[in-house]
């Protein structure tokens, strides 16, 4: 929650300094930044940080109240960010002393508030025109009477002295905000003194729980059917530069050694890839929350006690986005990141894409950047959507107190000014049922004006709500009720070579001669999968072949591959023709993303794919030291096993539909059929030739122009090579609303 510097302008701190030399100690100073902590002191980033003039401090306990709009900048040639000219402040620092060592510093409280302007009046007699009043506060906390000083004038390259309040004036606008409780203000001039009593009530506090960054749909639980709760290591697709990752009691633990040969930079570059399977719609999912702990007795931000998130699209690295530094402290840290914020990306290495630029296919969390060996822990990762309201929304909140509280609710589109449309006034309790059909479709922030009869506080919801007055609806009509069916398609390895490339054994690849299997460890075949580890940056393998059974390229035009990779990179297909002295022909390159993925290749228009093909070579990944698993490779005809997926619905104009398939109704691992289909098209012709014998469920992701997106699935499966029409399936038919 950044600071709004146009609202919060008065910094007041109760602080103890053991000793002060007024001749050599310049005093204390305030620093602020609108970016990251690395901006402090960096002349190249002078527009991103500010450094106040020094202000005079005194030995013992004192209260210092600084007007940040008037204290000025110490050196405008170095730091150029004036407090009120920043849109927001994300970092605030207090330096209590500059020159001396061996001192003791203590702080009782720090308050950043609007200027109070509480008027103080008095009568004085027998004082000179230059006599100054000295103010002090007795909070009744056993610390006695503590002097208070006010600073608001600029003293370029000099120490700012406290404001002088003349006794003859008879009045003073008290700017500081004091903590709640009974406060006695003492004023003294010469040998005379007087006291006044304040009873400061704590202003009521309200936090919206709906809508909030946690009240919208959660991606892993809703889309993947399994939250990222670390009950299993399978909540991760892979890790990067991590030794012995493990989970225990719902917490991930990972360790990395000191920065080594795998890292060109000085930091560790150690991270985890969260389990995916279905791309993230960034127009729907906005708030990432996670808990993290780093081992160590003291936080060292300059030495890498920071976390960052990195997101990928289908192209893989380097088309990624990289977040700004996320600072960690000792113990458990809970971070909630608004992925739509304009300054999300790092200012030094932002990557090539924004969060909302395209579908996100991989999400990575780099837990730390410590160059030495480090152990870190991760827990409770969640990615929430913007909350949606269609018809009614139960707005809820938490209050610091309920007695005598009256609330006015409203909404606007910019979360600024509290000047939008009123919903209701005189609201009590902790919830209100809002008939959200009143405003047109769009994003709205709710706000609350909270009064306890003395104080009024104002609060916005941390997340907007997406109002949808005319929700789209879509259900699949084929397959639905009666299962779909397509005959099993022809597949070259299984039907012509009579040895399917299903990785059931060593005869699925060719290692008969040197040069046919390169840069890969000895394969391990288990449960229909081949697992290897790359040993150089150009690993490849030949698929099994028979010189007497060449591939007819005029018939077989489509290759599909089910591949797992520990790391992102690039793969490629190659082939030999059956002509004498044929050289390898360079086929399509493809982007490899971490985790499991089905890759498709339409070779019908590929240069060099024609006539008689002798064999296929697969380069699975152009990275060394990466775990790779191949499930199957298939070579099939094109457009021979077609199935028409059909749907119907309401309010579909302007919406798009993405289709996926999975082997279970939960959609544990979804694979893309097609994306960006006009939702009002009503059907899509699907080439199922790649699918092996089995049963499949079809999923749809509906998305409209405002960015909302929800899922539905076919209530009946599609049988490939198996006719399910005689089965009785009693399944719920869902209707989705966006």
C-alpha positions, -999 to 999 in steps of 0.1 A, spaced: 0 0 0 20 30 -12 18 64 5 -2 92 -11 21 121 -5 -6 147 -13 -26 134 17 1 123 42 24 153 47 33 154 84 59 130 99 60 129 137 84 106 156 92 102 193 129 94 194 158 91 218 194 101 210 220 94 237 243 124 228 244 154 205 273 177 196 256 207 181 288 218 164 295 186 145 263 167 143 241 179 114 210 162 129 185 137 113 171 135 78 143 118 59 146 99 26 119 86 4 115 68 -29 88 61 -55 106 31 -69 129 6 -51 154 9 -23 184 8 -47 174 43 -58 186 58 -26 219 77 -32 219 70 -69 224 102 -89 214 84 -121 180 78 -105 176 112 -88 141 116 -101 131 85 -82 141 95 -47 142 125 -23 165 134 7 153 161 31 174 188 47 188 179 80 167 189 111 182 196 145 180 169 171 186 170 209 199 145 235 173 124 254 137 118 244 121 144 221 92 145 197 100 158 162 73 168 137 83 175 101 62 191 74 74 171 44 60 197 20 83 224 34 114 208 47 130 209 13 157 188 -5 192 186 9 209 186 -26 185 192 -55 213 183 -79 214 147 -65 179 138 -53 152 156 -72 119 140 -61 100 165 -40 75 150 -16 43 165 -31 54 160 -67 54 122 -64 23 103 -73 31 78 -46 58 69 -21 68 33 -18 98 36 6 104 58 36 136 60 56 147 79 88 184 85 94 186 97 131 223 107 129 250 111 104 285 119 118 290 102 152 295 66 163 289 49 196 254 65 201 222 48 213 190 55 194 154 45 204 120 52 189 87 49 207 64 57 178 63 71 143 32 86 127 27 98 91 -5 118 89 -23 147 73 -14 180 89 -35 183 121 -40 221 123 -54 218 158 -57 254 170 -41 263 203 -48 296 220 -34 313 251 -31 346 270 2 359 280 13 389 300 47 405 307 66 387 279 89 404 255 82 405 218 109 379 211 100 355 238 93 320 224 70 293 238 84 258 242 59 230 239 61 195 255 38 165 257 30 143 287 14 111 275 10 96 310 32 67 299 58 71 326 83 88 303 75 122 317 72 155 299 88 152 264 97 184 244 81 186 209 97 205 180 82 215 146 102 218 113 88 234 82 114 258 68 140 251 41 177 255 49 196 245 18 230 229 27 223 238 64 206 223 94 169 232 97 161 246 131 127 242 149 99 267 142 99 295 167 65 302 183 63 337 198 44 340 230 29 374 220 10 358 191 -15 340 214 -23 313 189 -6 284 171 -18 258 146 -6 225 161 5 203 131 14 170 146 -6 139 150 -3 123 184 -12 87 194 -46 80 208 -50 84 245 -49 112 271 -23 138 262 -13 168 282 2 197 263 25 219 283 36 254 272 64 273 289 79 307 284 105 321 307 97 308 342 60 305 335 40 275 322 5 263 315 -12 230 305 -40 219 284 -56 185 281 -64 165 250 -84 132 249 -74 118 215 -98 91 202 -85 65 178 -101 70 144 -122 40 133 -104 16 109 -122 -4 82 -108 -30 58 -129 -44 30 -129 -82 28 -152 -83 -2 -143 -71 -27 -106 -76 -18 -75 -91 -35 -85 -124 -19 -123 -126 -26 -121 -134 -64 -118 -168 -80 -84 -185 -73 -66 -198 -104 -50 -230 -91 -80 -242 -72 -106 -233 -98 -88 -239 -131 -62 -266 -122 -85 -282 -96 -56 -283 -71 -44 -253 -51 -7 -244 -47 -7 -255 -10 25 -275 -12 9 -307 1 30 -323 -27 61 -314 -47 39 -317 -77 27 -281 -70 58 -272 -89 65 -278 -125 103 -274 -119 130 -256 -100 159 -235 -112 193 -236 -95 178 -254 -64 194 -283 -46 172 -310 -30 138 -292 -31 112 -308 -8 79 -302 8 69 -310 44 37 -300 64 25 -279 35 57 -258 31 82 -259 3 119 -258 12 148 -252 -12 185 -245 -10 211 -231 -34 248 -230 -32 269 -200 -37 267 -184 -72 284 -208 -96 291 -214 -132 254 -217 -141 249 -180 -133 265 -152 -153 253 -126 -128 264 -121 -92 230 -131 -77 217 -166 -72 189 -167 -99 173 -195 -78 136 -200 -83 106 -223 -87 81 -227 -116 46 -232 -103 25 -260 -117 5 -248 -147 -11 -268 -175 -36 -241 -185 -25 -206 -194 -34 -178 -170 -57 -151 -184 -40 -119 -172 -71 -98 -177 -89 -120 -152 -62 -129 -126 -46 -99 -110 -35 -106 -74 -6 -129 -64 -2 -137 -28 25 -159 -11 43 -164 22 81 -166 22 108 -170 48 146 -169 44 169 -185 69 191 -159 87 192 -138 118 194 -105 100 179 -92 68 204 -79 43 185 -63 14 217 -51 -3 229 -87 -3 199 -102 -20 171 -105 6 147 -97 -21 122 -118 -41 109 -112 -76 83 -128 -99 89 -136 -136 62 -145 -161 64 -161 -195 42 -164 -226 42 -192 -252 74 -179 -268 93 -186 -236 126 -169 -227 135 -141 -233 99 -129 -238 92 -126 -201 83 -99 -176 104 -93 -145 89 -77 -114 104 -50 -92 123 -60 -60 101 -75 -33 118 -69 0 120 -96 27 124 -93 65 134 -118 91 107 -144 97 77 -151 75 68 -124 50 33 -123 34 34 -105 0 4 -95 -21 13 -82 -55 -11 -62 -77 0 -75 -111 -18 -47 -129 1 -19 -112 20 4 -136 53 1 -118 52 -37 -115 83 -43 -137 118 -38 -126 133 -5 -137 167 -20 -145 157 -53 -161 120 -52 -169 119 -80 -195 100 -77 -227 63 -80 -217 38 -66 -193 16 -89 -172 -15 -80 -193 1 -83 -227 -8 -119 -235 -17 -152 -219 8 -163 -192 21 -198 -198 46 -201 -169 49 -183 -135 82 -183 -117 91 -170 -82 127 -163 -75 128 -166 -37 160 -148 -31 191 -133 -49 217 -140 -22 250 -148 -38 260 -171 -9 245 -204 0 209 -198 12 178 -218 23 144 -204 17 108 -215 23 76 -209 4 40 -213 15 4 -205 5 7 -193 -30 -25 -180 -45 -35 -161 -77 -69 -144 -74 -91 -129 -101 -108 -96 -99 -140 -102 -80 -171 -103 -102 -206 -91 -93 -237 -99 -114 -270 -89 -98 -260 -87 -61 -228 -85 -42 -224 -91 -5 -200 -63 5 -182 -71 37 -155 -55 59 -137 -56 92 -139 -28 118 -116 -18 146 -147 -10 167 -185 -13 160 -201 7 188 -216 40 175 -202 35 140 -221 48 110 -210 40 74 -217 56 41 -209 33 11 -201 45 -25 -183 35 -56 -161 52 -83 -138 41 -111 -105 57 -100 -102 50 -62 -95 87 -56 -115 115 -40 -143 96 -25 -166 115 -48 -184 88 -67 -219 74 -66 -234 69 -31 -248 33 -25 -262 38 10 -257 58 42 -263 50 78 -250 15 73 -241 -5 105 -226 -38 111 -200 -55 89 -218 -63 56 -242 -49 31 -260 -65 2 -254 -43 -28 -277 -45 -59 -248 -42 -83 -270 -40 -114 -272 -2 -111 -239 8 -127 -230 -2 -163 -205 -30 -169 -170 -21 -157 -145 -20 -129 -155 -1 -97 -138 5 -64 -160 6 -33 -154 32 -6 -166 37 29 -169 69 50 -168 58 86 -179 80 115 -178 73 152 -194 106 161 -160 123 166 -137 112 139 -145 103 102 -122 80 83 -123 71 46 -113 38 30 -112 23 -5 -114 -14 -13 -79 -27 -22 -95 -44 -52 -122 -33 -76 -152 -54 -84 -161 -62 -120 -198 -55 -126 -214 -76 -153 -250 -66 -159 -257 -90 -188 -236 -121 -182 -227 -144 -211 -238 -180 -208 -224 -209 -227 -229 -247 -226 -215 -274 -248 -241 -291 -270 -217 -315 -286 -206 -336 -269 -234 -333 -243 -257 -360 -230 -245 -385 -257 -207 -390 -257 -189 -380 -289 -170 -405 -310 -143 -404 -337 -125 -435 -350 -89 -440 -341 -67 -421 -366 -38 -436 -385 -4 -431 -369 29 -438 -387 49 -454 -359 21 -477 -346 5 -487 -379 33 -486 -405 65 -489 -386 47 -512 -362 66 -497 -333 48 -467 -318 71 -439 -305 54 -443 -271 86 -445 -251 78 -479 -237 113 -491 -243 147 -485 -258 135 -497 -293 117 -463 -297 149 -445 -303 180 -453 -324 213 -456 -306 229 -481 -330 257 -458 -341 276 -429 -328 261 -395 -337 225 -407 -335 221 -399 -298 240 -369 -285 242 -347 -254 218 -368 -233 224 -391 -204 215 -428 -207 177 -430 -210 155 -444 -182 122 -459 -195 94 -461 -169 56 -463 -173 56 -453 -209 80 -423 -205 117 -418 -213 136 -396 -189 171 -381 -196 193 -352 -186 209 -330 -211 247 -329 -209 255 -302 -234 237 -274 -252 229 -294 -284 213 -326 -273 194 -347 -299 181 -382 -306 169 -402 -336 135 -418 -334 135 -455 -344 132 -460 -382 133 -486 -409 149 -479 -443 123 -502 -459 94 -483 -444 99 -446 -453 75 -419 -443 51 -408 -471 52 -370 -466 22 -365 -489 1 -384 -464 17 -378 -430 19 -341 -424 14 -335 -387 37 -342 -357 28 -339 -321 51 -343 -291 43 -346 -253 74 -333 -236 85 -322 -201 114 -298 -196 129 -286 -164 140 -254 -181 128 -230 -208 146 -230 -241 142 -239 -278 137 -273 -295 137 -283 -332 128 -310 -356 151 -323 -384 148 -351 -410 165 -371 -438 148 -376 -471 150 -411 -487 172 -398 -515 208 -409 -519 233 -386 -501 205 -367 -484 216 -342 -457 196 -333 -427 168 -309 -435 162 -282 -409 126 -284 -397 106 -261 -375 119 -246 -342 97 -244 -312 98 -226 -279 101 -250 -249 85 -239 -217 91 -255 -183 67 -283 -173 46 -306 -194 33 -294 -227 20 -309 -260 37 -294 -290 21 -295 -325 38 -291 -359 20 -287 -392 45 -298 -418 22 -296 -448 38 -262 -459 72 -268 -443 101 -265 -469 117 -298 -474 88 -319 -462 78 -338 -493 83 -371 -511 98 -399 -491 112 -392 -456 137 -417 -441 138 -406 -404 130 -379 -378 155 -363 -354 143 -345 -323 164 -317 -305 143 -314 -273 161 -285 -257 191 -262 -263 202 -262 -226 227 -283 -207 220 -298 -172 182 -300 -176 159 -329 -168 138 -339 -199 110 -364 -202 94 -376 -234 60 -393 -232 53 -398 -269 59 -386 -305 32 -391 -331 32 -386 -369 -3 -385 -384 -23 -374 -415 -40 -340 -414 -78 -334 -413 -89 -370 -415 -103 -375 -380 -125 -344 -375 -149 -337 -347 -172 -307 -345 -173 -292 -310 -206 -272 -306 -219 -248 -280 -247 -223 -275 -253 -194 -251 -264 -159 -246 -247 -125 -250 -218 -140 -268 -211 -112 -293 -177 -97 -288 -166 -126 -266 -140 -152 -275 -137 -189 -265 -105 -210 -260 -109 -248 -262 -88 -273 -243 -89 -311 -237 -80 -333 -207 -83 -369 -198 -104 -361 -167 -133 -338 -157 -111 -320 -133 -89 -308 -162 -57 -317 -142 -36 -313 -173 -53 -293 -201 -39 -291 -236 -49 -263 -261 -72 -272 -290 -76 -236 -303 -77 -201 -289 -95 -168 -298 -125 -185 -314 -154 -160 -318 -178 -172 -291 -208 -166 -313 -195 -189 -340 -212 -218 -321 -188 -245 -333 -152 -255 -340 -139 -283 -362 -112 -301 -343 -86 -323 -359 -82 -352 -334 -57 -372 -354 -30 -366 -327 -51 -382 -299 -44 -418 -289 -71 -443 -280 -89 -430 -249 -116 -408 -234 -113 -370 -234 -132 -340 -218 -135 -307 -235 -131 -274 -216 -140 -239 -227 -126 -206 -214 -150 -178 -222 -136 -142 -223 -154 -110 -231 -141 -76 -241 -139 -63 -205 -115 -91 -196 -136 -114 -175 -132 -151 -182 -147 -183 -167 -146 -220 -174 -170 -247 -185 -166 -283 -196 -184 -308 -217 -206 -330 -195 -201 -359 -218 -167 -371 -230 -153 -377 -265 -142 -412 -272 -113 -417 -296 -114 -453 -310 -140 -462 -284 -178 -457 -287 -192 -445 -254 -227 -440 -266 -241 -469 -247 -228 -457 -214 -252 -438 -191 -235 -407 -178 -253 -387 -150 -233 -355 -149 -242 -320 -140 -246 -295 -169 -229 -263 -159 -238 -228 -170 -211 -203 -166 -215 -166 -161 -189 -139 -165 
